[in-house]
Amino acid sequence: MPKFTTVPADEMSVLRKRKAPKTDLIQPYIEFLKTVDQGGGGRAELETGETQRAIKRRITTAGKLMGLTVKYRTAPQGTLVFELQQPNGERRTRNRKTS
């Protein structure tokens, strides 16, 4: 069982005011996506120590926060190519099998 301790109200107010670290990571991606033209896209060259998975997640999250859909295109190793699209509001569904 963990050891519990109380946190005073003044310390809690300081903790509440902290900016979430995620927003610090996503902000540069949001700033870049704001510069992309409607229907346009971008290319990201990965730097040493960066993973494709992490960069894709950040770009996708930034796009969602802006109300956009991100579609990734085929690209060489170490590069991400993506297209920004307005969401069409329709969800793709599969047709039901009829017996």
Order of alpha helices (4+ residues) and beta strands (2+ residues): alpha-alpha-beta-alpha-beta-beta
